[in-house]
């Protein structure tokens, strides 16, 4: 049984009811979840699963199962696991998730400010980075910060839509990342659009408008190879 990924349709859903499918030392599998499972450089969500009797189980991490169709909610070995079939309430650590959403959208804008192939990246809790294949140096932190802030100030709408695998293959320019390819094989691929600024495949969670990101600063530009530059950003 596949886990329904509620965050794909509503990244702002903080709580939801679900039913336990299975639970063992590898994690708790639910029929549906608001918890983002680690992938695409974005960490897995944290929060808690509230049982029928009111007891709360802390979710320390969220990852995909081996078959990629189920989501494992990782809990401490000391927790008493819920039983299959039990109805539970899911509660996200929302401040943590929202910070990651802001960073993720800011990184999409960074790929616009620096229109070079992306060779890697990661999203942290209030900070993040992208690695670029850039033939020469000379990047200026203040200049890149200014470009980012200008795009954020536009308060452009952020939306998602789906296209077919075939449509993506016909438009290879949509893919900016060299190291991580968008998941294909299910027949469709999710696109994240920032109105008038960016369009690229992405399965992550994002804010609704760029203004929601808030103030961002480029904190470092590091040389990681002859043509590789790592650009780090942080939320104010």
C-alpha positions as CSV (number, residue, x, y, z in Angstrom):
1,X,0.0,0.0,0.0
2,X,1.4,3.4,-1.0
3,X,1.5,6.3,1.3
4,X,-0.5,9.3,0.1
5,X,1.8,12.4,0.1
6,X,-0.5,15.2,1.3
7,X,2.4,17.7,1.3
8,X,2.6,17.4,-2.5
9,X,-0.8,19.2,-2.9
10,X,-0.6,21.4,0.2
11,X,2.7,22.3,1.7
12,X,1.0,24.4,4.4
13,X,-1.0,21.5,5.9
14,X,0.4,21.2,9.4
15,X,-1.8,18.5,10.8
16,X,-3.8,15.5,9.4
17,X,-5.6,12.4,10.5
18,X,-4.1,9.1,9.3
19,X,-4.2,5.4,9.9
20,X,-1.3,3.1,10.8
21,X,-0.4,0.5,8.1
22,X,2.6,-1.0,9.8
23,X,5.1,-0.3,12.6
24,X,8.4,-1.9,13.5
25,X,12.0,-0.9,14.3
26,X,12.4,0.6,10.8
27,X,9.6,3.1,11.3
28,X,5.9,3.8,11.3
29,X,4.1,3.5,7.9
30,X,0.8,5.4,7.5
31,X,-1.8,5.5,4.8
32,X,-1.2,9.2,4.4
33,X,1.2,11.8,5.7
34,X,2.0,15.5,5.9
35,X,5.6,14.7,6.8
36,X,8.1,15.4,3.9
37,X,10.4,12.4,3.3
38,X,14.0,13.2,2.8
39,X,15.0,13.7,-0.8
40,X,16.3,16.2,-3.4
41,X,18.5,17.8,-0.8
42,X,15.7,18.6,1.6
43,X,15.8,16.8,5.0
44,X,12.9,14.7,6.3
45,X,10.3,16.4,8.5
46,X,10.1,16.1,12.3
47,X,7.1,16.3,14.6
48,X,4.8,13.9,16.4
49,X,2.2,11.2,16.0
50,X,-0.6,11.5,18.5
51,X,-2.3,8.2,19.3
52,X,-5.9,7.5,20.1
53,X,-5.3,7.7,23.8
54,X,-3.5,11.0,23.5
55,X,0.0,9.8,23.9
56,X,2.5,11.4,21.5
57,X,5.3,9.6,19.6
58,X,8.1,11.8,18.5
59,X,9.1,11.6,14.9
60,X,12.8,12.2,14.6
61,X,13.1,11.9,10.8
62,X,11.1,10.9,7.8
63,X,12.4,8.8,4.9
64,X,11.2,6.7,2.0
65,X,10.9,3.0,2.4
66,X,12.9,0.6,0.2
67,X,10.2,0.5,-2.4
68,X,10.0,4.3,-2.6
69,X,6.2,4.1,-2.4
70,X,5.8,4.2,1.3
71,X,7.1,6.7,3.9
72,X,8.8,5.6,7.1
73,X,8.3,7.9,10.1
74,X,11.4,7.2,12.2
75,X,10.9,7.0,16.0
76,X,13.2,6.3,19.0
77,X,13.6,2.6,20.0
78,X,12.2,3.5,23.4
79,X,8.8,4.6,21.9
80,X,5.8,2.3,22.2
81,X,4.8,1.7,18.6
82,X,1.1,2.1,17.5
83,X,-0.7,-0.9,16.3
84,X,-1.7,-1.5,12.6
85,X,-5.1,0.0,11.9
86,X,-4.9,2.5,14.7
87,X,-6.2,6.0,13.9
88,X,-3.7,8.7,14.7
89,X,-3.2,12.5,14.4
90,X,-0.1,13.8,12.7
91,X,1.4,17.1,13.9
92,X,4.4,18.7,12.1
93,X,7.2,20.7,13.6
94,X,5.9,23.6,11.6
95,X,8.6,26.3,12.4
96,X,11.3,23.8,11.2
97,X,9.4,22.9,8.0
98,X,8.5,26.5,7.2
99,X,12.2,27.5,7.5
100,X,13.1,24.8,5.1
101,X,10.4,25.8,2.7
102,X,11.7,29.4,2.7
103,X,15.3,28.2,2.1
104,X,14.2,25.8,-0.7
105,X,12.4,28.5,-2.6
106,X,15.4,30.9,-2.1
107,X,17.7,28.3,-3.6
108,X,15.5,28.1,-6.7
109,X,15.9,31.9,-7.0
110,X,19.7,31.5,-6.5
111,X,19.7,29.3,-9.6
112,X,18.2,32.2,-11.4
113,X,20.6,34.7,-10.0
114,X,23.5,32.4,-11.1
115,X,22.4,30.8,-14.3
116,X,24.9,28.0,-14.4
117,X,24.6,24.2,-14.2
118,X,23.9,23.0,-10.6
119,X,26.1,20.2,-9.4
120,X,24.8,19.7,-5.9
121,X,22.9,21.3,-3.1
122,X,21.4,20.9,0.4
123,X,18.7,22.6,2.5
124,X,19.3,23.2,6.2
125,X,17.3,24.7,9.0
126,X,17.5,28.4,8.0
127,X,20.4,28.0,5.6
128,X,21.3,26.2,2.4
129,X,23.7,26.0,-0.4
130,X,24.1,25.2,-4.1
131,X,27.2,24.1,-6.0
132,X,27.6,25.5,-9.5
133,X,29.8,24.5,-12.5
134,X,31.3,28.0,-13.1
135,X,34.3,28.3,-15.5
136,X,35.8,31.3,-13.7
137,X,35.7,33.0,-10.3
138,X,34.9,36.6,-9.6
139,X,31.5,36.1,-7.9
140,X,30.7,38.8,-5.4
141,X,28.6,38.0,-2.3
142,X,27.0,41.4,-2.1
143,X,26.1,41.4,-5.7
144,X,24.4,38.0,-5.6
145,X,22.7,38.9,-2.4
146,X,21.3,42.0,-4.1
147,X,19.9,39.9,-7.0
148,X,18.2,37.5,-4.6
149,X,16.6,40.2,-2.6
150,X,15.3,42.0,-5.7
151,X,13.5,38.8,-6.8
152,X,12.2,38.1,-3.3
153,X,10.8,41.7,-3.2
154,X,8.8,41.0,-6.3
155,X,6.5,38.8,-4.1
156,X,6.1,36.5,-7.1
157,X,3.6,33.7,-6.8
158,X,4.9,30.1,-6.4
159,X,2.8,27.3,-7.8
160,X,3.1,23.7,-8.9
161,X,1.8,21.7,-11.8
162,X,2.4,18.3,-13.3
163,X,3.7,17.3,-16.8
164,X,4.3,13.9,-18.3
165,X,7.7,12.2,-18.5
166,X,7.6,12.6,-22.2
167,X,7.0,16.4,-21.9
168,X,10.1,16.6,-19.6
169,X,12.2,14.6,-22.0
170,X,11.1,17.0,-24.8
171,X,12.2,20.0,-22.7
172,X,15.6,19.0,-21.2
173,X,16.4,22.7,-20.4
174,X,13.9,22.6,-17.5
175,X,16.4,20.4,-15.5
176,X,19.1,22.5,-13.9
177,X,20.7,19.9,-11.6
178,X,23.5,17.8,-13.0
179,X,23.9,15.5,-10.0
180,X,20.2,14.8,-9.1
181,X,17.8,14.0,-11.8
182,X,14.0,14.5,-11.3
183,X,12.2,11.2,-10.4
184,X,10.7,9.7,-13.5
185,X,8.9,6.4,-14.2
186,X,5.6,7.1,-12.6
187,X,4.4,8.8,-15.8
188,X,4.4,12.4,-14.5
189,X,6.8,14.9,-13.1
190,X,6.0,17.8,-10.7
191,X,7.1,21.3,-11.8
192,X,7.6,24.3,-9.4
193,X,6.9,27.7,-11.1
194,X,8.0,31.1,-9.7
195,X,5.9,33.5,-11.7
196,X,8.0,35.3,-14.3
197,X,11.3,34.0,-12.8
198,X,11.8,30.2,-12.8
199,X,10.3,26.8,-13.8
200,X,12.0,23.5,-12.9
201,X,11.1,20.0,-11.8
202,X,11.0,19.6,-8.0
203,X,9.3,17.4,-5.4
204,X,10.0,19.6,-2.4
205,X,7.9,22.0,-0.3
206,X,7.9,25.7,-1.1
207,X,6.3,29.0,0.1
208,X,3.4,30.5,-1.7
209,X,5.1,33.8,-2.7
210,X,8.7,34.9,-2.8
211,X,8.0,37.7,-0.3
212,X,7.4,35.0,2.3
213,X,11.0,34.0,2.1
214,X,12.1,37.2,4.0
215,X,15.6,38.6,4.0
216,X,18.3,36.3,2.7
217,X,22.1,36.8,2.6
218,X,24.8,35.1,0.7
219,X,27.1,34.1,3.5
220,X,30.0,32.5,1.6
221,X,31.2,31.6,-1.9
222,X,33.7,28.7,-1.7
223,X,36.0,27.2,-4.3
224,X,35.5,23.5,-4.4
225,X,37.4,22.6,-7.6
226,X,38.6,24.1,-10.8
227,X,35.1,25.0,-12.0
228,X,33.0,24.3,-8.9
229,X,31.8,27.1,-6.7
230,X,29.7,26.5,-3.5
231,X,27.4,29.4,-2.7
232,X,25.8,29.4,0.8
233,X,22.8,31.4,1.8
234,X,21.1,32.0,5.2
235,X,17.8,33.5,6.3
236,X,18.0,36.6,8.4
